[in-house]
Each structure stands twice: as C-alpha cells, then as structure tokens.
Amino acid sequence: MLRSAAESREALERVVSVVAGAATSLSSATAAPQTPTSQTPLPRAVKIDAPKFDGADGGKLIHWLLAVERCAKAQLIDSNEQMVSYTISNLRSRASEWAFSTLLADECAFDTWNIFRARITAMYQPPNNEVLLQGHFFSLRQGKLSLERYIQEMRSLCAAITTSPLPKSVKVPAFLNGLNSEPARQELYRRLPATMEDAIRIALVEQQSFRMEA
C-alpha cells in the first residue's frame, strides 16, 4: 500500500512536470514573435568629420559652431563633457592653444557647452560681427547666384545672427528684395507669405513649375 502511494506521488509529479514544461514552451512561443516589435530600435551613430577652426577668421566662428553641433548630433554626442571635448578636438593652431591654456588655468573653465560657446565667441568673434552680418543680410542680392544658393546664404546669415535675432517682419521683405525678377518673385509679391520659410517654399515651387513649363 505504501509502495502504491509512492508510485502515485511520482506519477503525479511527472504529470505536473510535463504540464509545467508545456506551459513554459507555449509561453515562450507566444512571446517570441512579439519581442522584435516591442523593442524600439536604438539610433545608430554616423561618423562625420567636423570642420576645423584655428582662430584666424572669427567671422566664420558661428558657422563652425553650428557645423560642429550637427556633427556631434549625428554621432550621438549629447553630454556637456563629451560635447566640449569633441569641439576642442576640432580646434587647431592658436585656437587649440587658447582652449588648453584656459583649462590649465582652470580645469572647470568649460563646465558646460553653453559656457564654452560663450567664451570662444567672446575670444574670437569680432565685437561688431552681428552688425556686419545684419548689413550683409539686408544687402544680399541673388544676382548670378542660383535660387538654391541664394536661399542657403540667407538661411546661414539668419542662423549666425543669434544675439539679436531678426524679426519675421523684416526677413520676408529682405528675401523678396534680393530675388531676381522672375515668376517666383511675382508670385511672392502676390501672396505675401508670413515667414521667410514660407517664402522659400513658394519660390522653390514656382521655380520648379517654371522649369517644367519651359
């Protein structure tokens, strides 16, 4: 009788083991197809060589800083320490000497990216740089430039004017005045867009339509 009870217990344990194994297999089979869709793909870094800055032409500093920021973003560099180190690695000549001399004097001199940006701007950008950029913006004309090149110049100048950004109310007239006399300009004067980006979109569409009809 005792043997029969032991055998029954063993049989029951085998049944429980089989059922548990089957449940585990079923759970794994059900969950497996969901794994790829439940996980968000991680972004991949893209290696891009940033331009170099040697301090010789302070007028190009703002454009260089913008380019470095874009390259850092592509490489998934986002912390302050990494951003400052990456930017300093792309300095050359006297600009590099200035950065390392500053760090030797105070290792916390560039604690954040904003501090570094402000200090290098104060060091190398001409005091009246924004006044010069604004003058260039308002005097820029398309002339022999392609429409795409003219748009790029206008956008670059706007991006470089950071201390006192130009209001929307002056960007659109400046863009219109610089355009050559062509269908794009006529359409812009007819529609009077609210922003420069709206004006750019209209101009590009009109140019494309003109080319298709020609």
C-alpha positions as CSV (number, residue, x, y, z in Angstrom):
1,M,0.0,0.0,0.0
2,L,2.9,2.3,0.9
3,R,4.5,1.5,-2.4
4,S,1.4,2.3,-4.3
5,A,1.1,5.7,-2.7
6,A,4.8,6.4,-3.5
7,E,4.2,5.4,-7.1
8,S,1.1,7.6,-7.3
9,R,3.1,10.5,-5.9
10,E,5.8,10.0,-8.5
11,A,3.3,9.8,-11.3
12,L,1.6,13.0,-10.2
13,E,5.0,14.8,-10.0
14,R,5.7,13.6,-13.6
15,V,2.4,14.9,-14.8
16,V,2.9,18.3,-13.1
17,S,6.4,18.5,-14.6
18,V,5.1,17.8,-18.1
19,V,2.3,20.3,-17.8
20,A,4.7,23.0,-16.4
21,G,7.1,22.3,-19.3
22,A,4.3,22.6,-21.8
23,A,3.1,25.8,-20.3
24,T,6.7,27.3,-20.4
25,S,7.1,26.3,-24.1
26,L,3.7,27.7,-25.0
27,S,4.6,31.0,-23.2
28,S,7.9,31.2,-25.0
29,A,6.4,30.5,-28.3
30,T,3.7,33.1,-27.8
31,A,6.1,35.8,-26.6
32,A,8.8,35.2,-29.1
33,P,7.1,36.9,-32.1
34,Q,6.3,40.0,-30.0
35,T,9.9,40.7,-29.0
36,P,11.1,42.5,-32.1
37,T,8.1,44.8,-32.3
38,S,8.1,45.6,-28.5
39,Q,11.6,47.0,-28.6
40,T,12.4,50.4,-30.1
41,P,15.4,50.3,-32.4
42,L,18.3,52.2,-31.0
43,P,19.6,55.1,-33.1
44,R,22.9,54.5,-34.8
45,A,25.8,56.9,-34.7
46,V,27.0,58.3,-38.1
47,K,30.7,59.1,-38.3
48,I,31.1,62.6,-39.8
49,D,34.4,64.6,-39.8
50,A,33.8,68.1,-38.4
51,P,35.4,71.2,-39.9
52,K,38.4,72.7,-38.0
53,F,38.8,76.1,-36.5
54,D,42.1,77.8,-36.0
55,G,41.0,81.2,-34.8
56,A,42.3,83.1,-37.9
57,D,38.8,84.1,-39.2
58,G,36.5,84.9,-36.3
59,G,33.7,85.8,-38.8
60,K,33.4,82.1,-39.6
61,L,33.1,81.0,-35.9
62,I,29.3,80.9,-35.7
63,H,29.1,78.7,-38.8
64,W,31.8,76.5,-37.5
65,L,30.0,76.0,-34.1
66,L,26.8,75.1,-36.0
67,A,28.6,72.6,-38.1
68,V,30.3,71.0,-35.0
69,E,26.9,70.8,-33.3
70,R,25.4,68.9,-36.3
71,C,28.3,66.5,-36.5
72,A,28.1,65.8,-32.8
73,K,24.4,65.1,-33.0
74,A,25.0,62.7,-35.8
75,Q,27.5,60.8,-33.6
76,L,25.1,60.8,-30.6
77,I,27.3,63.1,-28.6
78,D,24.9,64.8,-26.1
79,S,26.5,65.3,-22.7
80,N,28.2,68.6,-21.8
81,E,31.6,66.9,-21.1
82,Q,31.6,64.9,-24.4
83,M,30.4,67.9,-26.4
84,V,33.2,70.2,-25.1
85,S,35.9,67.6,-25.5
86,Y,34.7,66.8,-29.1
87,T,34.7,70.5,-30.0
88,I,38.1,71.2,-28.6
89,S,39.5,68.2,-30.5
90,N,38.5,70.1,-33.7
91,L,40.4,73.2,-32.8
92,R,43.7,73.9,-34.4
93,S,46.7,76.3,-34.0
94,R,46.1,79.3,-31.7
95,A,42.5,78.4,-31.0
96,S,43.6,75.0,-29.7
97,E,46.4,76.7,-27.6
98,W,43.8,79.1,-26.1
99,A,41.5,76.2,-25.1
100,F,44.1,74.1,-23.4
101,S,45.7,77.2,-21.7
102,T,42.3,78.1,-20.3
103,L,41.9,74.6,-19.0
104,L,45.3,74.5,-17.4
105,A,44.5,77.7,-15.6
106,D,41.0,76.4,-14.5
107,E,40.0,72.8,-15.2
108,C,36.3,73.8,-14.7
109,A,36.5,76.7,-17.2
110,F,34.3,74.8,-19.7
111,D,31.8,73.0,-17.4
112,T,29.0,73.2,-20.0
113,W,28.7,73.5,-23.7
114,N,27.0,76.9,-23.4
115,I,29.9,78.2,-21.3
116,F,32.4,77.0,-23.9
117,R,30.4,78.5,-26.7
118,A,30.1,81.9,-25.0
119,R,33.8,82.0,-24.1
120,I,35.2,81.1,-27.5
121,T,32.7,83.5,-29.1
122,A,33.9,86.3,-26.8
123,M,37.5,85.4,-27.7
124,Y,37.4,85.1,-31.5
125,Q,34.3,86.7,-32.8
126,P,34.6,90.4,-33.9
127,P,32.8,92.7,-31.4
128,N,30.6,94.2,-34.2
129,N,30.2,90.8,-36.0
130,E,26.4,90.8,-35.8
131,V,26.1,94.3,-37.1
132,L,28.2,93.2,-40.1
133,L,26.1,90.1,-40.6
134,Q,22.9,92.2,-40.5
135,G,24.3,94.5,-43.1
136,H,25.2,91.6,-45.3
137,F,21.7,90.1,-44.9
138,F,19.9,93.2,-46.0
139,S,22.3,93.9,-48.9
140,L,22.4,90.4,-50.2
141,R,21.1,90.0,-53.8
142,Q,20.6,86.9,-55.8
143,G,22.3,88.3,-58.9
144,K,24.1,85.4,-60.6
145,L,23.5,83.0,-57.8
146,S,21.1,80.1,-58.3
147,L,17.9,80.3,-56.2
148,E,19.1,77.4,-54.1
149,R,22.4,79.1,-53.3
150,Y,20.7,82.4,-52.6
151,I,18.4,80.6,-50.1
152,Q,21.4,78.9,-48.4
153,E,23.1,82.3,-48.0
154,M,20.0,83.9,-46.4
155,R,19.5,81.0,-44.1
156,S,23.1,80.9,-43.0
157,L,23.1,84.6,-42.2
158,C,19.9,84.3,-40.2
159,A,21.3,81.4,-38.2
160,A,24.5,83.3,-37.5
161,I,22.7,86.3,-36.0
162,T,22.0,85.0,-32.5
163,T,22.3,87.9,-30.1
164,S,19.6,90.0,-31.6
165,P,17.7,87.7,-34.0
166,L,16.0,89.3,-36.9
167,P,12.2,89.6,-36.6
168,K,9.9,87.8,-39.1
169,S,8.6,91.2,-40.3
170,V,12.0,92.1,-41.9
171,K,13.1,88.7,-43.1
172,V,10.4,88.3,-45.8
173,P,10.9,91.8,-47.4
174,A,14.7,91.3,-47.4
175,F,14.3,87.9,-49.1
176,L,11.8,89.3,-51.7
177,N,14.0,92.4,-52.5
178,G,17.0,90.2,-53.1
179,L,15.3,87.9,-55.6
180,N,15.8,88.4,-59.3
181,S,12.8,89.5,-61.4
182,E,11.3,86.1,-62.3
183,P,8.0,84.2,-61.8
184,A,8.9,83.3,-58.2
185,R,9.3,86.9,-57.2
186,Q,6.0,87.9,-58.8
187,E,4.1,85.1,-57.0
188,L,5.6,86.0,-53.7
189,Y,4.5,89.7,-54.1
190,R,1.1,88.4,-54.9
191,R,0.8,86.0,-51.9
192,L,2.8,87.9,-49.3
193,P,3.9,85.0,-47.1
194,A,4.1,85.4,-43.3
195,T,7.6,83.9,-42.8
196,M,10.8,83.6,-44.8
197,E,10.5,79.8,-44.8
198,D,7.0,80.2,-46.4
199,A,8.5,82.5,-49.0
200,I,11.3,80.0,-49.7
201,R,8.8,77.1,-50.2
202,I,6.8,79.2,-52.6
203,A,9.8,80.4,-54.5
204,L,11.1,76.8,-54.9
205,V,7.7,75.5,-56.1
206,E,7.4,78.4,-58.6
207,Q,10.9,77.8,-60.0
208,Q,10.1,74.1,-60.4
209,S,6.9,74.8,-62.2
210,F,8.7,77.3,-64.5
211,R,11.3,74.7,-65.4
212,M,8.7,72.1,-66.2
213,E,6.8,74.5,-68.5
214,A,10.0,75.7,-70.3
